[in-house]
Amino acid sequence: FELLKNTLKIDGNSKPDKPIFWFLDFNCRKDAQTSNIVEDSIKLFNQYGYNNENTIFILCSDHGYPDPNTGITPEYLKKNKLTHDMFMTDDNIMIPLILTYPACKEGIKIDNLCSSLDIMPTILDLLEINVEKDIKDKWYGKSLINLINSEKLDNLENRRVRVDARFLGQKDRVTAIREQKHKLVVYHDQKQFELFKIEPKPKIENKISINDNDELYKSLLEEFNKIENSAIELQIKYTIYKIEEKFKDADSVKKILIINNQVSTLKDILREALVKIFTNSIIEIKTVIDLNNQNNFNENCDLLFVLDNNSNVLSKKILKKIKYKKMFFVDINMNVSIKTGMIWRFFKTMYYNRKFYFQEPTLIIWKVLKSIKLIYNKIT
């Protein structure tokens, strides 16, 4: 809240004269005063001229949280080495979504199933930003404006919404396909499925047996496979784009080595992208465990790809035995980064954010300590 206040002092004024985007993150699990802070934040925006006549306000959450009455408590999760995102119960996947905007009708309550991916197309419609139909048709999210205006839409009636607990490249992924009265839960690594019937009042989730010939199960599974394949195809195209953006001379590459953190989906996407770019290159895949078990090895490659943007994945001992021309890190969201110029980018970021450091001088100390650590890791 104090940071918001200082930022508004820098950028805010009584009559906002330029478009601006704000994103505030509140942690209600660790702060019982979150509701009051949210209310105070909105009042602060109003004080600096951002109000319902000129501003779109959206209040939502990235997830819910398991009801403690079910026995799933923070203590239970810690004891069993679990995290809340492993549960696809409605109390964990349903989120609040409150929206106000200029000329918005007040007090409207919508019971249709919606997705957080609906927020972006809704904002574009509110801002009257036109997007070509062939692009819109590829979006999973749908604009909610007509629904808010009480206009029924076929694409929002009897809708099925997908929920994901983790990124495509993470381990222990869980996905749910939720419709009005049923929910299919998919455990990716275990290749297991659960089917639930939802009783609305009181809300009860009853697990029902799965029959491979059951039309409901087949329909929900088909929906899951369709979206999953589409997501993988999109990630392959995105990975190709990111690699080609950072490396232009594909013909010069003879050998590529992938160090895999044993997330098969991530590995398969990267390999598929590399095969399409480097058509004449040899591509080898090895795990960190493989390399650790090899006492004597010397790897030579033109390009080294490390699956996981975490330098701890590769020990310096292993890295010294791999001769490469360029190293790329690929994180769990398939973002590709080159292991060069990190120090320069670090100080460049500090320069662009310098006005915040004038307001919060203690942040400079933290940044300097971080830069010292970065330089030390670079030279050792």
N, C-alpha and C positions, 0 to 999 in steps of 0.2 A: 504493500500500500504506500509506503514512504517512497519507494522507487517510482511508482506511478505518479505520485504528487510532484516529485522533482522533475520527472520527464515532462509532465504537463506544463510546468513552469518554464521549461526550455522551449517546447514546441507548441504549446497551447496558447490560445488567446480567446478573448470574449466572443469573437465572431470568426469561427473557422473558415478560412478562405481557400483551402486546398484539400483535395481528397487525401485521406490518411487511413491506415489500417492499424488497429490495435488488437493485440492478443494477450489476454491476462490468464495466468495459470494459478489456480488456487488448490491447495491440498487440504480437502475437508477431512481426510482421515486423521491428520495430525494437528488440526486446529479446530477446536469446537466453536470458535468465533467466526468461522468462514462465512456464514450467512450475513452476519453484521458487516464483515469486510466487503462482501459483494455489494451490499446495499450502500455502504459508504463510498465505494468506488464509482457506482452509478451516479451518486450525488455529486461526486467530484467532477465527473465528466460533464454533468449538467452545469456545474459552476463555471467551467471553462468553455461553455457554449455548445457542447455536444448534447443534443436532446432529441426527442421523438420527432421533431419537425425536420431534422437534417441528418439523422444518424440511424443506421441499422444496428440494433442491439441483438445479439444472439447469446443465449445462456444455455450451455450444454455440458456434457461430460464425455470422457473417453470410454468410461465403463461404469457399471454399478458396483455392487459389492455383495458377497454372499451374506444372507441373513444369519446372524449369530445363533438364532433359534434352531438352525439346522445342524449346529455343532461345528460349522466351518468358521472358526475364529482365528484372529492373528496368532494366538498361541498354538492352535491346532496346526496351522500352516507351517509355523516355524518348527514345531516338533517333528512333523512328517516331511520336512524339507520340500514343501510345496509352495506355489504362488497362486494368488487368487485368479490369475488369468487361465488357469487350467480347468475352470468350472464354467459350463455353458448353461447354468440355471438362469431363469429369467431375471432373478434379482441381480445377477451379475452382468447380464448383457443388455438389459433395458436401461435406457438413459433418459434424463429429462431433456426436453428441447423447447425453449421459450424464445419466441421471436417477436420483436416489435420493429416497425419501420414507419416512415412518413405515410399518413393516411391509412394506416393499418386498422382493421376492425378490431375492437377490443373484446376480450373475454371469450374468444372462439376456442373450443377444445376439439382436438382431432384425435379420433381413436384408431385411425388407419395405421397399419404398420409402416413405419418410415425408417430411413437409414441416415446415418450422419453424412453419407455421401450425397444426400439430397441437398445439403446446405449450399454447396457451390453452385449448382444450376439455379437454385432459388435466388441466390444473391445476384447472379447474372441477369435473371429476369427482372428483379427489382431495379437494377441499374440500367435496364433496357439495352443491354449489350447483346447484340445478335451473334449467334454462332451458327455456322452452316449445319444443315440438317444431318448430313452424313457423319459429321463429327458428333453431334448430339446423340444420334442413334447408338453410338458406341459406348456412351456413358452408362454406368450402372445406376448412378443417382438420377433422380427425377425432380423437376421443379415442383414445389409444393404450393405455388401461388394460386393456381386454379382450385386446388383442394381447399385452401384457406378461404377462397371466395365462394365456397359451397358449390363448386362446379365438379361433378363427379367425372373421374377419368378412368378409362378402361385399364390403363397401365398402372394405376394405383389401387384398383379394386382386386380383391383376392390375390394380393401381392405376396411374393416370397422374398425374404430378405436374408442375405448372407451375413454372418458374423464371424470374424476371425480374431483369435486370441493373440496370434503372434505373426511376425513377418514370414514371408515365403521361405526365407533361408534359415529360419530358426529351428531348433530341435523341439520335439514334443508339441507340434502344432495341433490345435484343435479348432474345428470349424463347425458352425451350426447353420442349417437352412431352416429358417423359421417362417411358418405361415400362420394364419389366424388361429387354427386349432391344433396344429401339429408342429413338431420340431425334430429334425434329423441331426444328430451329433456325429461328427467324423473325427476319429483319432488317427491322424495321418501315419505316424511312425508304427503304430500297432496294427494299422489297417483294420480297425474295428469300428462298428457302427451301433448307434443307439437310437431308438425311435420313441418319441413321447407324445402323448395326447394331452392337450392343455385344457383344463377346466377353468373357465373364467371367474366364477364367483362361488366360493372363494377360489383364488387362483391355486390350482394344484397341477403338478406335472406328474402324470402317471406313465411309467415306462411300460411299453407294450412290446410283445414279441415280434421279431422280424421274420417275415416270410419272403423269400426271394421272388416269389411270384405275385406278391401283393402289389396291386397297382399304385397305391399311395407311396409305398417304399420305393418302387421303381421310378416313379415320377420325381420324387425328391432327390434320389440318387442321380438321376439324369440331369437335374438342375445343378447339383453340385459339380458333376464332371464337366458340364458345359462351361461353368464359370471358372473352374480350376484350369482347364485347358486354355481358356482365353487368357487367364492371368499369366500362365507360363509363357504363352506365345508373346504377350506384351512385354514380359521381362526379358525375353530373348532379344526382341527388337530394340528395347531400351539399352541392354548391355552392348549390343553391336554398335549402337549410336555413340555410347560413352567411350568405348574403346577406340573407335575410328576417330573420334574427336581428339583423342590424346596421342594416337599413333597413326602416322600416315603411310609409312613405308612397309606395307604388308609383305611384299615380294622378297624383302631382304631377310625375313624371319625363317630360319630353318628348324628350330626346335623351341617348343614351349613347355614349361614345367608348371603344373598346378599343384600347390600344396593345399590339401583338402582337410577341413576340420570335421569331416565325416557327416556333413549334412548333405544327403544324396541329391535333394532337389536343387540346391545351390550349385553343386558340382555339375549336374546334368545341364542346367541352364547355361553356365559359363562355357562348358565344353561345346554345346550346340552353337553358341555365339562365335566361339573361336574357330570352329570348323567352317563356318560360313565366311569368316573374314580371311583366315589364313589357309587357303585351300591346298597349299603345297607344303605345309609345315607338319612336323611330327609333334604330337601332343601327348605328353605323359602326365599321369595323375598319381601322386603319392600322398600318403597321410603323414602327419607329424609322428605318429607311432611307428610307421615304416622307417622313417629317417632316424628316429631315436634308436631303433633296433639294429640299424646298420652301423657297425663299428668303423668300418673303413669305406667311405664313399666320397666320390668327387663328382658332383653334377655340373654339367655345362649346358647353358641354354641361352637363347637370345632374350626371351621374355620369361619372367617369373611372376606368377599370379598366386597371391596368398588369399585364401578364402576366409576372411574375417579381418576387419580393420582394427586389429589389436596386435600390437607388436610383440606381446607375450606369447603369441601362438608359435613363433619361431625363436628358439634360443639363439644367442649370438654364436654359440658353438656350431650349431647347424648352419647358420647363415654364412659363416666364414668358409664353409666347404662347398657352397654353391656359387659358381661363377655365372653372372648374368649381366646383360647390358642394361636392362630396365626392369624395375620391380613395380608391380601393381598390387594394391590392396583392394579387395572386393568385400564390402560389408554385407550384413544380413538383408539389406534392402537393395542389393545389386548396384550400389554406388561404387564407381571405379575411381581410385585416386592413385597418383604417382608418388613414390617415396622420394620426392625432390622438392626443394624450395619451401620446406615447411616453416623454417625459421623466418624467412622473408614474409610469407603469408601471415604468420603470427603477428609480426610488428605492423604490418599493413592494416590488419584488423584493429589493432590497438589505436592506430592513427585515425581511422574512420569513426571510432567510438570515443574519441577524446573528450567530447563535450560531457559524456556521462561521468568520466573520471574526475572532471572538475567539480561535479556535484557530489561525487562519492570518492574522495581521495584514497580511502582504505582499499578500494578495488585495485589501485595502481600497485600497492605492495603485493597483493595476491598475484597480479599479472606478472610482475617482475620475478617473483619466486618461481612461477610456472615457466617463464622464459629461461631462467637459469637451469632448471631441470631439463628443459627441452634441449638446450645447447649441450649440457653434460651428456645426455643420452646420445646426442649426435656424434660426439667426438670420442666416446668410449666404446 
